């Protein structure tokens, strides 16, 4: 018996050793190395901040309390409230994401850890999307570029909705690209679900189906008869409308406001409206905001004494109406303000976020007001003289961003020949966010959702450049596909 056991053990041991030897000889996918780097970078930043500053409050942004209050209300009462009233400005997506941290009593630690994980998953989605569109080698380049993309790294350490929103948006993009390739209705319905989830996190994607519906329909016509293609697209639109419409119905039931987020009226009045008033009167932007009541509800009531008894829905309707009226009456003036904001969204490298997290720049520094009042060059000069660390960080990241954007434009041109419909879809999404994010309060933060798409195109150009530079060597030493 002992001999049998010993022999069996020896047999198993020899075969295990042989299997391990074979495993060592198997090539390791570059994707695992890329993901390890992505995870390490996203862990290193908050670790370095805590080691140097010993202050976890740097992970809390100005908008963070607006998300925390309704999350706490849901945990304590089950109602989505803020300041004792039904919350109609913020949507529940990100507050739900904060609940594990609140339950654990470690909001910053748990939330940052979850966002690091989610951002690493976004790298995977960038890889999968690029692989589906082009090839495995190009996908490695795209994923590697997103691994080191500055905005994706820094916003993991901010208790803000950017990281979660970008993950859900890229999931939607991946599922939509899958539909373009496969034409399967369940995949398109899953994309509608992902886009609705993203909209619950940040309402900026609310109108995105309008921008892409014709592209999806045209792609569907390449695989199906017209009736089936129309059925698929209508199913997508219907499911999305039902999902976001449920929250609009809730808002109307609890407050009389029938929109998805009351931030629309708030922004039209206090941001777009204030910028027009500032430009036409010559007053500083922040001064106009303060006078209108942006920073204080008491100041708003003093400015509008007839509205003291109005409901939040009535006030929001007034703000929306006034903001639109100001834009309508000053269309050319606001067009320049909005275009300047779009340029900021595309060109702002995000250096201020790194400066703030390392406490090299105040949480509220007035730079946006300087841009609105005096222009971008004056704002940069203000930064150079007052905050040199921020200025040089901005310069270094600016060069990096220039490289990303140059590669992305080149990659989009190259991709046009290989995957035209998908390229149109991705470019449309980029344009959608660039246009909607413009305006007086625009920052590089609003470019965060489009950077995965930038990296997909840039990865194509980088792989093309790498192959062209290596020439015959590439062909004779082609790496195996694994």
C-alpha distance (Angstrom), angle and dihedral (degrees) to the residues before:
residue distance angle dihedral
X1 . . .
X2 3.79 . .
X3 3.78 89.3 .
X4 3.81 90.2 52.7
X5 3.79 92.6 49.4
X6 3.77 91.9 46.5
X7 3.77 91.5 48.6
X8 3.82 92.0 48.7
X9 3.76 91.4 48.4
X10 3.77 90.6 50.0
X11 3.81 91.0 49.4
X12 3.81 92.6 49.9
X13 3.79 91.6 44.2
X14 3.79 94.1 51.4
X15 3.81 92.8 48.3
X16 3.82 92.1 45.5
X17 3.80 90.0 52.3
X18 3.79 90.0 48.4
X19 3.82 91.4 49.7
X20 3.81 91.7 48.9
X21 3.79 89.8 49.7
X22 3.80 90.2 52.8
X23 3.82 91.2 46.5
X24 3.79 90.2 54.7
X25 3.78 90.1 54.8
X26 3.82 93.3 50.7
X27 3.81 113.4 100.2
X28 3.79 115.5 -110.3
X29 3.81 113.3 -128.9
X30 3.83 112.8 -110.8
X31 3.79 86.6 -133.4
X32 3.80 90.8 74.4
X33 3.79 91.0 52.5
X34 3.81 90.1 48.5
X35 3.80 92.3 50.0
X36 3.80 91.1 47.5
X37 3.82 89.5 53.5
X38 3.81 91.3 46.5
X39 3.79 91.7 51.6
X40 3.81 93.0 45.0
X41 3.83 94.2 50.0
X42 3.78 92.2 49.0
X43 3.80 91.7 49.4
X44 3.80 94.8 44.2
X45 3.81 96.4 57.7
X46 3.83 99.0 59.2
X47 3.82 89.6 37.5
X48 3.82 90.8 54.7
X49 3.80 91.2 46.3
X50 3.80 92.1 52.4
X51 3.80 92.0 44.4
X52 3.82 92.6 51.5
X53 3.80 102.0 33.5
X54 3.83 105.8 22.4
X55 3.78 87.9 -151.4
X56 3.83 120.1 116.7
X57 3.82 90.0 -174.4
X58 3.82 88.2 84.8
X59 3.81 87.2 74.9
X60 3.81 89.4 61.9
X61 3.81 115.0 86.0
X62 3.77 130.6 -164.2
X63 3.82 92.5 -96.9
X64 3.81 94.9 45.9
X65 3.85 96.8 92.8
X66 3.82 89.6 54.4
X67 3.81 88.1 63.2
X68 3.80 97.1 37.8
X69 3.83 96.8 54.0
X70 3.84 96.9 60.0
X71 3.82 89.9 41.5
X72 3.80 89.8 55.6
X73 3.80 90.2 45.6
X74 3.81 91.1 53.4
X75 3.80 90.3 51.4
X76 3.80 94.8 46.9
X77 3.81 103.1 37.0
X78 3.80 107.0 5.3
X79 3.83 90.0 -119.8
X80 3.79 124.4 116.2
X81 3.80 96.6 -126.7
X82 3.78 137.7 149.0
X83 3.81 124.5 -161.9
X84 3.80 90.6 -9.2
X85 3.81 95.4 -55.1
X86 3.81 132.0 91.8
X87 3.80 107.8 -82.2
X88 3.82 110.3 -122.0
X89 3.81 101.0 157.9
X90 3.79 101.0 59.1
X91 3.79 120.8 51.2
X92 3.83 121.8 -137.3
X93 3.81 100.8 -114.8
X94 3.80 100.1 90.7
X95 3.83 96.7 32.8
X96 3.83 88.0 58.1
X97 3.81 88.2 51.5
X98 3.84 89.1 54.4
X99 3.78 94.3 53.5
X100 3.86 97.4 86.9
X101 3.81 89.6 56.2
X102 3.80 92.0 47.7
X103 3.81 92.0 47.8
X104 3.81 90.8 49.9
X105 3.81 91.5 47.2
X106 3.84 89.5 -125.0
X107 3.78 104.1 96.7
X108 3.81 98.2 164.9
X109 3.81 96.9 39.6
X110 3.81 97.2 47.2
X111 3.81 95.6 39.2
X112 3.81 94.3 48.7
X113 3.83 90.1 47.3
X114 3.82 90.9 51.0
X115 3.80 91.5 47.4
X116 3.80 91.7 50.6
X117 3.80 88.2 53.9
X118 3.82 92.5 46.1
X119 3.81 92.5 47.8
X120 3.81 90.4 51.1
X121 3.81 88.7 51.8
X122 3.81 87.4 52.6
X123 3.81 87.9 58.9
X124 3.83 87.3 55.3
X125 3.81 90.7 51.2
X126 3.81 91.6 49.4
X127 3.81 87.8 52.7
X128 3.82 93.7 47.7
X129 3.82 93.5 46.8
X130 3.80 93.4 48.5
X131 3.81 91.4 45.3
X132 3.81 91.1 50.9
X133 3.80 91.8 49.5
X134 3.79 101.0 39.1
X135 3.82 124.9 -5.3
X136 3.78 143.9 -54.8
X137 3.83 93.9 -98.9
X138 3.80 92.6 51.5
X139 3.81 88.9 47.2
X140 3.82 90.2 57.5
X141 3.80 90.2 55.4
X142 3.81 92.5 47.4
X143 3.80 92.7 49.4
X144 3.81 91.7 46.1
X145 3.81 91.2 52.6
X146 3.79 91.7 50.7
X147 3.80 90.3 47.3
X148 3.81 91.1 66.1
X149 3.83 97.7 31.3
X150 3.85 103.7 131.9
X151 3.81 99.6 -139.1
X152 3.78 93.3 50.0
X153 3.81 89.7 52.2
X154 3.80 99.9 46.1
X155 3.81 98.2 43.2
X156 3.80 91.3 58.2
X157 3.80 84.5 72.1
X158 3.81 95.9 48.8
X159 3.79 121.8 84.4
X160 3.79 90.8 -130.3
X161 3.79 133.5 115.0
X162 3.83 97.5 -110.9
X163 3.82 99.2 96.7
X164 3.81 96.0 47.0
X165 3.80 92.8 42.9
X166 3.80 93.1 50.5
X167 3.81 91.7 49.4
X168 3.81 92.1 52.7
X169 3.81 92.0 44.4
X170 3.82 92.2 51.3
X171 3.81 89.1 46.6
X172 3.81 87.2 55.0
X173 3.82 90.6 48.4
X174 3.81 91.8 50.1
X175 3.81 92.6 48.8
X176 3.80 91.6 47.0
X177 3.81 91.3 50.4
X178 3.83 87.6 49.9
X179 3.80 87.9 54.6
X180 3.80 91.1 49.8
X181 3.80 88.1 54.9
X182 3.83 100.1 38.3
X183 3.81 106.5 23.3
X184 3.83 92.5 -144.3
X185 3.81 116.6 154.2
X186 3.86 96.4 -145.3
X187 3.81 89.0 58.1
X188 3.81 91.7 52.5
X189 3.82 91.3 47.6
X190 3.80 89.1 50.8
X191 3.82 87.3 53.2
X192 3.81 89.8 53.4
X193 3.80 89.1 52.0
X194 3.82 92.1 50.6
X195 3.81 92.6 47.6
X196 3.80 91.3 49.4
X197 3.81 89.7 50.5
X198 3.81 89.6 50.6
X199 3.81 90.0 50.4
X200 3.80 90.2 52.4
X201 3.81 86.9 56.2
X202 3.82 96.2 45.5
X203 3.82 121.0 4.1
X204 3.82 92.9 -148.5
X205 3.84 89.2 94.6
X206 3.82 92.0 55.9
X207 3.83 94.4 106.7
X208 3.81 97.3 36.9
X209 3.85 95.1 104.8
X210 3.81 88.9 61.1
X211 3.80 89.8 55.9
X212 3.81 96.5 49.2
X213 3.81 105.8 29.0
X214 3.82 95.1 95.4
X215 3.80 91.3 48.5
X216 3.79 91.1 52.4
X217 3.81 90.9 46.4
X218 3.80 92.0 50.8
X219 3.82 90.6 48.8
X220 3.78 90.3 49.1
X221 3.82 90.8 52.7
X222 3.80 88.3 61.1
X223 3.82 89.7 65.1
X224 3.81 106.4 25.1
X225 3.78 142.3 39.5
X226 3.80 114.8 -93.2
X227 3.82 95.0 -101.3
X228 3.81 92.9 51.7
X229 3.80 92.0 44.9
X230 3.79 90.5 50.9
X231 3.81 90.8 47.9
X232 3.81 90.8 52.9
X233 3.79 94.2 49.3
X234 3.80 93.4 44.8
X235 3.80 89.1 49.9
X236 3.81 89.5 53.1
X237 3.81 93.4 48.4
X238 3.82 93.4 42.9
X239 3.81 94.6 51.0
X240 3.80 92.0 47.1
X241 3.82 92.0 47.1
X242 3.81 92.0 50.1
X243 3.79 92.5 49.3
X244 3.81 96.6 49.2
X245 3.82 92.3 34.7
X246 3.80 89.7 61.2
X247 3.81 89.8 65.2
X248 3.79 92.4 45.8
X249 3.81 88.6 53.0
X250 3.80 88.9 50.8
X251 3.82 91.7 50.7
X252 3.80 91.5 50.3
X253 3.80 92.3 47.6
X254 3.82 95.5 51.2
X255 3.81 100.6 35.2
X256 3.79 112.9 7.0
X257 3.82 90.6 -110.4
X258 3.80 110.3 127.0
X259 3.81 100.3 -169.2
X260 3.79 129.6 95.3
X261 3.82 96.2 -115.5
X262 3.78 129.3 6.8
X263 3.80 89.2 -146.7
X264 3.80 86.9 88.8
X265 3.81 93.3 70.2
X266 3.81 92.0 37.7
X267 3.81 92.0 54.7
X268 3.79 94.2 43.8
X269 3.79 91.0 55.0
X270 3.80 105.1 35.0
X271 3.82 99.9 31.6
X272 3.80 110.8 25.9
X273 3.81 93.7 27.6
X274 3.80 94.1 45.9
X275 3.80 91.7 49.5
X276 3.82 91.1 54.1
X277 3.81 92.7 47.5
X278 3.81 90.5 47.6
X279 3.79 92.4 49.9
X280 3.82 95.6 46.0
X281 3.84 96.0 43.3
X282 3.80 99.1 36.4
X283 3.80 92.5 -124.3
X284 3.83 122.5 136.9
X285 3.80 113.8 -90.8
X286 3.81 96.0 -125.5
X287 3.81 90.8 47.9
X288 3.79 90.7 56.4
X289 3.81 91.2 47.3
X290 3.79 91.2 51.0
X291 3.81 92.9 49.0
X292 3.81 92.0 50.3
X293 3.81 90.3 53.1
X294 3.80 102.9 -102.5
X295 3.80 93.3 141.8
X296 3.81 99.3 34.9
X297 3.79 133.7 36.9
X298 3.82 88.0 -155.7
X299 3.81 89.9 58.0
X300 3.81 89.7 48.6
X301 3.82 90.2 52.7
X302 3.81 90.3 48.4
X303 3.80 89.5 52.0
X304 3.84 91.0 45.9
X305 3.83 106.6 29.8
X306 3.82 91.7 165.9
X307 3.83 89.6 64.0
X308 3.82 98.6 57.1
X309 3.79 91.7 104.6
X310 3.78 95.4 39.8
X311 3.78 121.4 115.3
X312 3.83 119.7 -117.2
X313 3.82 88.3 -106.3
X314 3.81 91.5 55.4
X315 3.79 92.3 47.5
X316 3.78 91.2 49.1
X317 3.79 91.8 50.1
X318 3.82 88.6 52.6
X319 3.82 92.1 48.8
X320 3.77 92.5 49.0
X321 3.80 92.2 48.0
X322 3.83 93.6 47.0
X323 3.80 93.3 45.8
X324 3.80 93.1 50.4
X325 3.80 90.7 46.2
X326 3.80 91.5 53.3
X327 3.81 90.8 49.9
X328 3.80 91.8 46.7
X329 3.81 92.8 50.7
X330 3.82 94.0 44.3
X331 3.80 100.8 34.0
X332 3.81 97.9 146.8
X333 3.81 93.2 44.6
X334 3.76 92.3 51.0
X335 3.81 92.9 43.5
X336 3.81 89.4 64.0
X337 3.83 91.2 46.0
X338 3.79 91.1 50.7
X339 3.80 94.1 46.1
X340 3.79 89.9 50.6
X341 3.80 88.1 52.1
X342 3.81 91.2 51.0
X343 3.81 89.3 52.2
X344 3.80 89.4 51.7
X345 3.82 91.6 50.4
X346 3.81 91.2 52.9
X347 3.82 98.9 37.5
X348 3.83 105.5 33.9
X349 3.83 103.8 104.1
X350 3.81 94.6 -156.3
X351 3.79 95.3 -116.0
X352 3.80 92.2 138.6
X353 3.80 90.9 65.6
X354 3.79 90.8 56.8
X355 3.81 89.9 46.5
X356 3.79 91.9 51.3
X357 3.78 95.4 47.2
X358 3.84 89.5 52.4
X359 3.83 90.1 43.2
X360 3.79 94.2 -116.3
X361 3.79 91.8 125.1
X362 3.82 130.4 34.1
X363 3.81 118.5 -101.0
X364 3.82 87.7 -118.9
X365 3.78 108.5 30.7
X366 3.80 104.8 157.9
X367 3.81 95.3 -121.6
X368 3.81 93.9 130.1
X369 3.78 90.0 54.4
X370 3.81 90.2 50.5
X371 3.82 90.4 51.4
X372 3.82 91.2 49.8
X373 3.81 95.3 44.1
X374 3.81 103.7 36.1
X375 3.79 107.4 12.9
X376 3.80 137.4 -107.5
X377 3.83 97.1 -69.6
X378 3.80 92.7 53.2
X379 3.79 89.7 48.1
X380 3.81 90.8 52.7
X381 3.80 91.4 49.4
X382 3.82 89.4 49.7
X383 3.80 88.4 52.1
X384 3.81 93.6 47.7
X385 3.79 94.0 53.3
X386 3.81 99.3 38.6
X387 3.81 104.5 31.4
X388 3.84 111.4 21.6
X389 3.84 93.9 170.2
X390 3.80 89.6 57.1
X391 3.79 91.8 45.4
X392 3.81 95.1 53.2
X393 3.79 92.9 41.5
X394 3.78 86.9 53.0
X395 3.80 90.1 50.3
X396 3.82 95.0 50.8
X397 3.79 93.5 46.4
X398 3.80 88.6 44.3
X399 3.80 91.0 60.8
X400 3.79 89.0 48.8
X401 3.80 91.2 50.2
X402 3.80 90.8 48.9
X403 3.79 88.8 56.2
X404 3.81 92.0 49.3
X405 3.79 93.3 48.8
X406 3.81 94.6 45.3
X407 3.79 90.9 51.1
X408 3.82 91.5 44.5
X409 3.81 93.5 54.1
X410 3.80 90.5 47.8
X411 3.81 90.7 46.5
X412 3.79 92.4 49.9
X413 3.81 90.0 54.1
X414 3.80 91.2 49.4
X415 3.81 93.4 44.2
X416 3.80 90.5 52.2
X417 3.80 89.0 74.9
X418 3.80 96.4 46.2
X419 3.82 104.6 37.7
X420 3.80 107.3 10.9
X421 3.81 100.0 166.1
X422 3.79 93.0 46.5
X423 3.82 90.4 46.4
X424 3.80 90.0 53.4
X425 3.80 89.9 49.3
X426 3.81 93.5 50.9
X427 3.80 94.1 44.0
X428 3.81 90.4 49.2
X429 3.81 90.6 53.7
X430 3.82 90.4 49.8
X431 3.82 91.9 49.6
X432 3.82 91.3 45.8
X433 3.80 93.3 57.0
X434 3.80 94.0 40.3
X435 3.81 91.3 53.7
X436 3.80 97.6 42.8
X437 3.81 92.8 44.7
X438 3.79 95.1 53.6
X439 3.79 122.7 103.0
X440 3.79 139.1 84.4
X441 3.84 96.5 -48.9
X442 3.81 95.5 47.7
X443 3.81 118.2 136.0
X444 3.78 137.0 163.8
X445 3.79 86.7 -94.4
X446 3.80 88.6 78.9
X447 3.81 90.5 57.8
X448 3.82 90.4 64.0
X449 3.86 95.9 93.8
X450 3.81 94.2 53.1
X451 3.81 97.8 47.7
X452 3.83 93.7 86.1
X453 3.81 88.4 58.0
X454 3.80 90.1 46.0
X455 3.82 88.1 53.1
X456 3.81 92.3 49.2
X457 3.81 91.3 55.9
X458 3.82 93.2 38.4
X459 3.80 90.1 51.5
X460 3.80 89.7 55.8
X461 3.82 91.4 52.1
X462 3.80 93.0 45.0
X463 3.80 92.5 50.3
X464 3.81 90.3 47.2
X465 3.82 91.3 49.8
X466 3.80 92.0 46.7
X467 3.79 92.1 50.6
X468 3.80 93.0 46.2
X469 3.80 91.4 49.7
X470 3.80 94.0 50.3
X471 3.80 93.4 43.9
X472 3.82 114.2 167.8
X473 3.83 92.4 8.8
X474 3.83 89.3 64.5
X475 3.80 91.5 55.1
X476 3.79 95.1 46.8
X477 3.81 94.8 45.3
X478 3.80 103.1 38.3
X479 3.77 111.2 164.3
X480 3.79 116.2 -124.1
X481 3.80 119.0 -103.3
X482 3.78 112.1 -114.3
